[in-house]
Amino acid sequence: MPERRYYALSPWLRAGALAALLALSACDNSAEQGPEQTAGEKAPAPDDNGAPQQSEPPTTTAPAEKLETRQETLRRRADNCSGDDCAKVAVDLELYEGHPELNQAVRRRMIQQLGGSGEDQGAPPKTLEEAADRFLATAAEVPGDGARGWELSGESRQLGRWKGLLTVAIDSYEFTGGAHGLPVTRWLNWDLATHRPVSLGQVINPGQENAFEDAARRAHDRWLEKEVDSDEDFRQAWPFQESSDFRLTRKGLVLHYDVYSIAPYVMGQPTLTLPWKDLGGVIRDEYRPDGGQ
């Protein structure tokens, strides 16, 4: 899949999650006994992003067992076309044995990303196959060889586990000509014990949203110092933005940004790390490495 870089922003309290893809093979993902592990539960009615609407985070213990996974793949290419540059669709999903709700969430998010979001898209596709067929049908309407090189692709993959939370990256990429395609990435945090997604707003203590934003802005300042130093033109052109795509690690809370969010395309997908020392009293105790001590 060409350059997997991605675009999209969202506010702190918005649900940050969903997605998936298709093929068959097994592999293990063991839960660490230290901070990086995972969790999940059955969800209420989903919101517009497919995430259950909930204000309180789950309070669960991370399952200690290994996660068995399988791969599913989807391949489509333009009819009556020969050569390597025919319009094509390729999707690869890492799915989890014994976690149907998680697999549904991954698949749902992937369908959303592959289905596009423009006003002229019509009703969103219901399946990955439908998303693929729509893309190829659009390519077929382009006269001559104008759709040569068109590509739609997606991949879901496990990023890590932390205190009962499994983080899955859902990547998509669409190229329909021009200098480059449009990549999109979403990070889905899934509570394995309660079988539901966990949003950024649910890991932040109530009333600490401003403190969290302050920590994120400081992380952004550090990133600017490292990447562009004192380039004031860059700072003016690419100001700080919020993101709801996050994951928890031993170093702290990491925010993910797609291309064109806080930097130009050439700089890829930036990440900002908010160290735990900057998040005292901000993140709920059950998600802190020290348990709030």
N, C-alpha and C positions, 0 to 999 in steps of 0.2 A: 504494500500500500504506500503510495508516494507520501512525502512529507506529512506526518501526522501531527498537525498543529491545529488549534481550535479556537472558536470564537463564541462568546456569550457571557453576559453578566447577569447578576441578580442580587437583591438585597440580602442583608445578614439573616433576617428571620424567615426567609423563604426556604422551603424544603430543598435540600441539595442532593437530589438523587434520582437515579433509575437507568436500566438498559440491558442489552445482550446480543448474542449471535449463535451460528450453527456448525457441527462435525462430530466424530466418535473416537475417543481414546481416553485413557485414564491417567490421572496424576494425583499426587498427594500435596496438600497444603497444610502443614501442621501448625497448630496454635502454639505460640511461644508462651512459656509460663510467666514471663516478665510482662512489661507493658504492652507489647504489640500482639494483640489477639483480636477476637470479634464477637458479635451478638445479634438477635432478631425476634417477632410475634405477628399474629394475624391482624391485618389492618382494617380500620374503618373505611368508609367510602373515600376514594382518592380525590385529590384536588385536581386542578388543571394539568399538573405535571405528573399525575399518576401516583403521587405520594399521599398517604393517609393524612388527614387533617388532625393534628394532635398538638397539644400545648405542653404536655408533660413528657419527659424522656422516659424510656423503659429503665427500670432498675433491675438488672439481671446479672447473673454470673456467666461468664463466657464458657461455652462448651469446650472441653479440653480435647475432644476427639479431632482426628485429622479430617479434613474435608476432601471427599472423593469427588473428582470432577470428570467431565466428559466434554469432548469437543463436538460441535455441530457446525456444518458449513453449508453455505448456499452459493451456487455459482450460476450465473446467467450471462449470455452474450448475445449481441445483435444477430438476427437472422440474416441469411444471405450476405454474409460478410466474411472475408478471409483475411488472415494476417494477424499480427499481434496487437495492432492498434484499433481493433474493432471496439465499439462501445460495449462495456461489460460491467457486471456487478459481482462483487465478492464480499461475503460476510462470514466471519468466524467468531463463534460464541463459545466462551468457557462457561459451562453450566455445572450446577452442583447437585450431586446425588442426595436425595432426601430433603431438598429445600425447594419445593415447587413454587412457593410464593416469591422467593428470591429470583428464580429463573424467569417467572412471569414479569417481574419488575424490570429485569435486565432487558428482556425481549421488548417490553413495552417502550422503554426509553430508546432502544435502538430503532424501533419502527418510527418513533417520533423524529429522530434525527435524520433518518434516511428519507423520510417522507417530505421534508422541506417545511417551510413555515410561511411562504409568501401568500399574499391575499388571493392570488390566482390559482392556488393549489387545489382548491375545492375541499371536499371532505377528506380528512387524513386517512391514509391506508390502514387497514386492520391487521395486515400480516406483512412479514418481511417479503414474501413472494409478491404481494401486491405492490409494495414499494419498488421492488426490482422491475416488475412489469411496466409500471408507470414511467420509470426512468428510461427504459429501453424504448417505450412507445414515443416518448418525447424526442429521443435521439433519432428515431426512424422518420420523424417529420422534418428533420433538417435536410435541406436539399443537397445533392451531391455528396461529397465526402466531408461535409461540415461537422459531422458528429464523430469523425475519426479521433481516437484518443480519449473520448469521453469515459469517465469512470465514476462509479459509486461504490464505496467500500466501507466496511465497518468491522470492528473488533471489540470484544469485551475481554478483560483480563484482570486478574486479582493483583491489587497493589500491596496489600498487607492486612494484618489483623492487630487490633489494639483493644484490650479490655472488653472483649465481647463484640467489638465492631469489626466487620469485614468491609474493606474498601475495595470496590470494583470500579475500574476505569472503563468507560464506554466511549469508544472513539469512532468517529465517522469522517468520511472525506468525500467531497464531490468535486469533480472537475468537468467543466463544460466549455473548455476553451479559455484563452487568455494566458496571462503570465503564469498563473498558478491556480490551484483549486482552493476550496474552502474546507479546512479541517474544523471539527468540533469535538470537544471532549467534555464528558461529565463524570464526576466522581460520585458514586453511590455508596453511602455508608449504611450497612445493613446489620440490624441486631439479630444475631443468629438464634437467640433464646426466645425472643418474642415474635420473630418473623415479620419485621416491618422496618421501613427505612427510618433513619435518624437524621434530622436536618441540623444545620448549623445553629439555628435558634434554640434547639433543644439541648445543646451541650453548653450553652452560655447561661450563667446564672441570671435570673430575672433582675432587671434593673442595671445590668452590667454591659448593656449593648454599647454605650458610649465609651466605656473603658476598653472594650474589645476593639472598637474602631480606632481608638488612640494607639493601641498596640499594633494594629495593622498598618497604620500610617507610619509608625516608627520603623516597622519592617520594610515598608516601601522606601523610606528615606535611605535605609542602609543599602537596599538594592540599587537605588539610583547612584549612590556614591560608588558602588562597585562597578556598575555597568556604564554609566555616562559621566561620572564625576561632576564637574561643574557646568555641564552643557545646559545652559538656561533655555535655549530654544527647544530642546528635547523635553525638558520639564514642563514647559508651557504647552507643548503640543500633546503630551501624554500624561495628564494628571492622574492622581490616585483614583481608583475605582473600587467599589465593593465587589465581592465575589462570594457566592454561597457554596462553591465547590471546595471542599476541605477534606483533610484527613489528619488523624492524630498519630504522632510518632514519638520516639524517645526524646527527640530534640525539641518538640513542641507541636503546635498546630500549624499545618501547612495549607496555604491557600493557592489554588490553581487559577491561572488566567489563560484564556484563549488568545489567539492572534488578534491584533487590532484592538485589544482592550487597554492595556497600559503600555504597549510598545508596538512598533511597526511589525509587519509580517516577518521580516528578515530575522527578528529576534526570537521568533518561535513562541513557545508557551511559557511565560515566566511563572515562577512560584515564589511566594513569600513565606518565610518561616517565622512564626511568632514564638519565641522561646518561652518555656514554662515560667521562667523568672519574671516575664512580663505579664503573665496571666494569673497571678495570685488573686484569688477571690473572684476571678472572671469565669473560669470554667468549672462546671459542676464537679463536686468531689469524686463522684464515681468514675469520672473520666480522667482524673489527674493521675500521674504516675505514683504520687505519694499518698493517694487517697485523701487529699485535702489536709494532710498533716504539715 
